[in-house]
Amino acid sequence: LDRLYLGRLDSSIWFYDKMSRADFWAAAATIALQYADALNTIDGTYGNPYGADNPFINDKLPFIPFYIGRTDCSAAPDITIANYAQPFKSFPDALAGFGHNYDLFRDHFNFTVREFVAALGAHTLGNVHLKYSGFGDGLTPWVEEWWLLNNKFYTELLDVYGVSDVGDRHRDWAQLINQNDSGLWEWVDDPQRRLLMLNADMALVKDIDDSIINENTGRISCTYHECPNNTATLPFVKMYHHDNQLWLDDFAKVFTKMILTGYDVNEMTILAPDAYFETTPTPEDNGGTSDAQRLKVVFATMSWILMLFFCDFVIVI
C-alpha cells in the first residue's frame, strides 16, 4: 500500500504530494470497505456466493466521508519504539483475551464494549498472513467468503447457522498449535483448518482471560465447550449475528470514530462530499482475479492489519 502511495506500483499514479499517509490509508480503507460491501450484491467468484437466496442483497454500508487533514508522524512509515515519541502506545495482542485488548481500544479510541465488538467484525475481511503473524498456513481467513463485508465473522464465532445460542455445532473450534512450527496456539475448525480465530476473536464469546496458560504462545487451559461465556460481549455478538444491517450501521460509526481519533472533525475537510466514490461491481469484475480487484480487497485487510499513522498514536489492529 505504501508503494502505491509513493507511485512505485504505477508511475502515473501517486499520492505522496497530494495527501498525508494518514489520509491515504484512511481513504484506501474506506474505499475497500465500500467495495467489499458492494460485492455482496453480485454473483461470481469474487462476489455473492448465495445466488437467489442472498441474505445481504438489501443491506448497505452507510456513507463514510473521506476526511482529509491528518498529519503524519515524523517517523512514519518506519516507526519503532526507538524513534517514536514516548510513551509508546501498546498494540492489541492476538494472543490475549478481552481485558487487555478492550482496555487499549477504550483508552486510545474511547470505545464502549459494543463499539469494540463491532470493530472486530472487520475480521470478516482478509486473511491471516503466516509470514507476518505466525498464525495460519500461508493465507488463512476468518470466514469462507473473506472478500465480503458482512456479519459472517459473528456467525462463525458462535458456530451457529440460524440458531442463536453457543453450542449448536457447525464447525468444531479447537485450539491447536500452529502446524508451521511458529509455536503459537490458534483456534481452527478442526480437522480441516480452513478457517482460523485468534484468542482476541474467541474472547468475544468465551471468557478466556484467566485461562491463558502461556502469554507468549497463547495456549488456553479450557476448550470451546469448557470455557465460560463472556457475558460482557456475547450479547452483542449474538445481536450482530442476527442483524447484518445493524452491524453495518454500527461498524460505519465505529470506523469513522476511529479514523477521526486525535482530530477535531470541524478542522477536517470532507473530500468531494457530492461525488462520494461509488463502487458498482460488474460481472466482469468478479469472474477473475485481476491485480486491480485483488488490490481493492487487500486495501481493507492491510488497513486493519498494518498501521494507521497519526501524530498522537500508532496502533495495529
Secondary structure, DSSP 8 states (H G I E B T S, - for coil): -HHHHHTSS-TT---TTTS-HHHHHHHHHHHHHHHHHHGGGSBSTTSBSSGGG-TTTT--------EE-----TTTTS--TTTS-SS------TTS-HHHHHHHHHHHH---HHHHHHHHGGGGSSEEEHHHHS-SSSEEESSSSTTS-STHHHHHHHT-SS--STT--SS-EEEEE-TTS---EEEEETTT--SEE-HHHHTTTB--GGGEEETTTTEESS-TTTS-B-TTTHHHHHHHHH-HHHHHHHHHHHHHHHHTTTS-GGGSEES-GGG-------HHHHSS--HHHHHHHHHHHHHHHSEEE-SS-EEE-
